[in-house]
Amino acid sequence: MAAWLVGWTNFLGQTAGVAVAISITILILTEDKLPASEVFGKVIDGSGWNSTGFSYLIGYLSIAWSFTDYDATAHLSEELHNAAISGPVAIAQSLVITWVFGLLLNISYGFCATDREALLSSPLGNPATQIFLNAAGRRGGIALWFWVVLVQIFTGATAMLSDTRTAFALARDDLFPGSKMLRKMNHNTNTPLYSVWFVVIICCLLNLIALGSAQTINGIFGITAPACDLSYIAVIAGRLYYDRERPIAKGPFSLGKFQKPINYIACIWTVFLTVVLFFPPTYPVTAENMNYAVAISVAIFLFATAWWFLGANKRYIGPRNDEHMDDEDLRGRPAPA
């Protein structure tokens, strides 16, 4: 069921239907489109950093979060059949789909961004929304935006499923605050409802912050990409370090002799990009445009470190299997005979 839901939400949320329909619509309805020479050949440095190369890197701030949940299938690997193959294949497919149709949308936006200053200063606060309105009018723009919202709903459902599974796994391994409650299985549904509602409530509370402080919520959203990227390379770096003493058995997919060079490049690039993602998007830096993700990341690091030394290091023994899971609340109700 979990794999089916992930597959269909990924299909409906990121594949050709919405991306192609929106691209074709705005390209047809926008009258004075920009020439291809300007779309593909003109570089505008609007960040204030006075460096085209650095402005290019800063641009990752707006797209990095799009590539943070492609590993959702990995979080559900315990429920997948033949996970060693289906997991990596699903991750690779999501990367290709996101890249292809994301590129299509961005090219379409480029042709339709006829008045850049007007788009950036739009009272709607979103250049893409203004492009929809300019191309299709009020009703047509709302109709196009409906599909964008629908994509976000499906994406949110996928992320929620992945986050819930992660919260349950951390609670199962006795690493998460409140693990004893969060790992309890509902005896009627055989699902970790406490973990589900914990994730839902936390997400709702985080979104309420946006009503009071745009800077704070932007900082919270800004930590998403660096945090996920660092978690990815933690696994890669761990393998590079421990593989010398305890060689890890290769799975169905292997990079062969290119494995270590690619792993080192991945770690170096991710650390470098993480530093860039903590920079403010524009210069000069003010309290309004400051990237507060770095402050939030420090707070998370201090909390996690304190929690580890206050007792989590004594309880956590690594991912637990059936031999360690003798807690009745963890097992749920017995399967029917």
C-alpha positions in Angstrom: 0.0 0.0 0.0 2.8 2.4 0.9 4.7 1.7 -2.3 1.5 2.1 -4.3 0.7 5.5 -2.7 4.3 6.8 -3.3 4.2 5.7 -6.9 0.9 7.3 -7.7 1.5 10.6 -5.8 4.8 10.8 -7.6 3.1 10.2 -10.9 0.3 12.7 -10.4 2.5 15.3 -8.7 5.6 15.4 -10.9 5.0 13.9 -14.3 4.0 15.1 -17.7 0.3 16.0 -17.1 0.6 19.2 -15.1 4.0 20.3 -16.3 3.3 19.9 -20.0 -0.2 21.4 -19.8 1.0 24.5 -18.0 3.9 25.0 -20.3 1.9 24.7 -23.4 -0.9 27.0 -22.1 1.4 29.9 -21.1 3.5 29.6 -24.2 0.4 29.8 -26.4 -1.4 32.6 -24.5 1.6 34.8 -23.8 1.7 37.3 -26.7 5.1 39.0 -26.6 7.4 36.2 -25.6 11.1 36.8 -25.2 13.4 35.6 -28.0 15.4 32.4 -27.5 18.7 34.3 -27.6 17.7 36.2 -24.5 16.2 33.2 -22.7 19.3 31.0 -23.2 22.0 33.6 -23.7 21.4 36.5 -21.4 22.7 36.5 -17.9 21.2 38.9 -15.3 23.0 39.3 -12.0 20.2 40.7 -9.7 21.6 39.4 -6.4 23.8 42.4 -5.6 26.8 40.1 -4.9 28.5 41.5 -8.1 29.6 38.0 -9.1 27.8 36.1 -11.9 29.3 32.8 -10.7 28.3 33.3 -7.1 24.8 34.5 -8.1 24.5 31.2 -10.1 25.3 29.2 -7.0 22.9 31.4 -4.9 20.2 30.3 -7.4 20.3 26.9 -5.9 18.4 28.3 -2.9 15.2 28.4 -5.0 15.6 24.9 -6.5 17.5 22.8 -4.0 14.4 21.9 -1.9 12.8 20.4 -5.1 15.5 17.7 -4.9 15.2 16.9 -1.2 12.5 14.2 -1.1 13.5 11.9 -4.0 14.7 9.5 -1.3 11.2 9.0 0.1 11.2 5.4 -1.1 14.3 4.7 0.9 12.4 5.6 4.1 9.8 3.0 3.1 12.3 0.3 2.1 11.3 -2.0 4.9 7.8 -2.2 3.3 9.0 -2.7 -0.3 9.3 -5.9 -2.1 12.9 -6.5 -3.4 13.9 -3.2 -1.9 17.5 -3.5 -3.0 16.4 -3.0 -6.6 13.0 -1.2 -6.4 14.3 1.5 -4.0 17.3 2.7 -6.1 15.2 2.5 -9.3 12.4 4.6 -7.8 15.0 7.2 -6.6 16.6 7.4 -10.1 13.2 7.7 -11.8 12.1 10.6 -9.5 15.4 12.4 -10.3 15.0 12.0 -14.0 11.3 13.0 -14.0 11.9 16.0 -11.8 14.8 17.2 -13.9 13.1 16.8 -17.3 9.8 18.4 -16.5 11.3 21.0 -14.1 13.5 22.1 -17.0 10.5 22.2 -19.3 8.7 24.5 -16.9 11.6 26.8 -16.3 12.2 27.2 -20.0 8.5 28.1 -20.5 8.7 30.6 -17.6 11.8 32.1 -19.3 10.0 32.8 -22.6 7.0 34.2 -20.7 8.9 36.5 -18.3 8.5 39.5 -20.6 8.7 42.1 -17.8 11.1 40.9 -15.2 10.8 43.9 -12.9 7.0 43.7 -12.9 7.1 40.0 -12.1 9.5 40.5 -9.1 7.5 43.4 -7.7 4.1 41.7 -8.2 1.7 42.2 -5.3 1.0 38.4 -5.5 4.5 37.8 -4.2 5.0 34.9 -6.7 6.4 35.5 -10.3 4.9 32.2 -11.5 1.4 33.2 -10.4 1.8 36.6 -12.2 2.9 34.8 -15.4 -0.3 32.7 -15.2 -2.4 35.8 -14.8 -0.7 37.7 -17.6 -1.1 34.8 -20.0 -4.6 33.5 -19.1 -6.3 36.3 -17.3 -7.9 36.0 -13.8 -10.0 32.9 -14.3 -7.5 31.1 -16.5 -4.7 32.0 -14.1 -6.7 30.7 -11.1 -7.3 27.5 -13.1 -3.6 27.0 -13.8 -2.8 27.7 -10.1 -5.3 25.1 -9.0 -3.1 22.4 -10.6 0.0 23.8 -8.9 -1.8 23.5 -5.6 -2.9 20.0 -6.4 0.7 19.1 -7.1 1.7 20.5 -3.7 -1.0 18.4 -2.0 0.2 15.2 -3.6 3.8 16.1 -2.8 2.8 16.9 0.7 1.1 13.5 1.0 4.3 11.8 -0.1 6.5 13.8 2.2 4.1 13.2 5.1 4.2 9.4 4.5 8.0 9.5 4.4 8.3 11.7 7.5 5.9 9.6 9.4 8.0 6.5 8.6 11.1 8.2 9.7 9.6 9.4 13.0 8.4 5.9 13.7 11.8 4.4 12.9 13.6 6.8 15.2 11.0 6.1 18.0 11.3 2.3 17.4 15.1 2.6 17.8 14.5 4.6 21.0 16.4 7.7 19.7 13.6 10.1 19.4 12.1 12.2 22.2 8.9 10.6 23.4 9.9 7.3 21.7 7.8 5.1 24.0 4.6 6.8 22.9 5.5 7.5 19.3 6.3 3.9 18.5 3.0 2.6 19.7 1.0 0.8 17.1 -2.7 1.3 16.9 -4.4 -2.1 17.6 -7.2 -1.4 15.1 -5.2 -0.3 12.1 -1.8 -1.7 12.8 -0.3 1.7 12.0 1.7 4.1 14.2 -1.0 6.7 14.6 0.9 8.6 17.3 3.8 9.1 14.8 1.4 10.1 12.1 -0.4 12.8 14.2 2.9 13.9 15.7 4.2 14.7 12.2 0.9 16.3 11.1 0.8 18.6 14.2 4.4 19.6 13.9 3.9 20.5 10.2 0.7 22.5 11.0 2.5 24.4 13.8 5.4 25.2 11.5 3.1 26.6 8.8 1.4 28.8 11.4 4.7 30.5 11.9 4.3 32.0 8.4 1.4 34.0 9.7 3.6 35.9 12.1 7.1 36.0 10.6 8.0 35.5 7.0 11.7 35.6 7.9 11.4 32.7 10.4 9.4 30.4 8.2 11.8 31.1 5.3 14.7 30.1 7.6 12.9 26.9 8.5 12.2 26.1 4.8 15.8 27.1 4.0 17.2 24.5 6.3 15.4 21.7 4.5 17.9 21.3 1.6 21.1 21.6 3.6 19.8 19.2 6.3 18.8 16.6 3.8 21.9 16.9 1.8 24.1 16.5 4.9 22.2 13.5 5.9 22.8 11.9 2.5 26.6 12.5 2.6 26.7 11.2 6.2 25.9 7.8 4.8 28.4 8.1 2.0 31.1 9.4 4.3 30.4 6.6 6.8 30.8 4.0 4.1 34.0 5.5 2.9 35.4 5.5 6.4 34.3 2.1 7.6 34.7 0.3 4.3 38.4 0.1 5.0 37.9 -1.9 8.2 34.6 -3.7 7.5 34.0 -4.0 3.7 30.3 -3.7 3.0 28.8 -6.3 0.7 27.8 -4.8 -2.7 24.2 -4.7 -3.7 22.6 -5.2 -7.2 23.9 -1.8 -8.3 27.5 -0.9 -8.1 29.7 1.9 -9.5 32.7 -0.5 -9.6 36.1 1.2 -9.6 34.4 4.6 -9.9 32.6 4.3 -6.6 35.1 5.9 -4.3 36.0 8.9 -6.7 32.3 9.6 -7.2 31.6 9.3 -3.4 34.4 11.8 -2.6 33.2 14.2 -5.3 29.7 13.9 -3.9 30.8 14.7 -0.3 33.0 17.7 -1.4 30.3 19.1 -3.6 27.6 18.7 -1.0 29.6 20.4 1.8 30.5 23.2 -0.6 26.9 23.7 -1.7 25.6 23.5 1.9 27.8 26.5 2.8 26.5 28.4 -0.2 22.9 27.6 0.8 23.4 29.3 4.1 24.3 32.7 2.4 21.6 35.4 2.1 20.1 35.5 -1.4 20.8 39.2 -1.9 23.3 41.9 -0.9 23.5 44.1 1.0 22.3 41.9 3.9 19.6 43.3 6.1 17.4 41.8 8.8 14.6 41.3 6.2 16.7 39.4 3.6 19.0 37.5 6.0 19.1 33.8 5.6 18.3 32.5 9.1 18.7 28.9 8.2 22.2 28.9 9.6 20.9 30.0 13.0 18.1 27.4 13.0 20.6 24.7 12.0 22.8 25.6 15.0 19.8 25.3 17.3 18.9 21.9 15.9 22.5 20.7 16.2 22.7 21.9 19.9 19.4 20.2 20.7 20.4 16.9 19.0 23.8 16.9 20.7 22.3 17.6 24.1 19.7 14.9 23.7 22.4 12.4 22.6 24.6 13.0 25.7 21.7 13.3 28.1 20.8 9.6 27.5 20.1 8.8 23.9 23.6 7.4 23.5 22.9 4.8 26.1 19.6 3.7 24.6 20.4 3.7 20.9 22.0 0.5 19.7 21.3 1.1 16.0 18.4 0.0 13.8 16.4 -2.7 15.6 15.2 -5.9 14.1 12.7 -8.4 15.3 15.1 -9.8 18.0 15.0 -6.4 19.8 11.3 -5.6 19.3 9.7 -7.3 22.2 7.6 -4.3 23.2 3.9 -5.2 23.0 3.0 -1.7 22.0 5.4 -1.9 19.0 3.9 -5.1 17.6 0.3 -4.0 17.4 -2.5 -6.5 17.4 -1.9 -10.2 16.4 -2.6 -11.1 12.8 -5.9 -13.0 12.3 -5.5 -16.7 12.0 
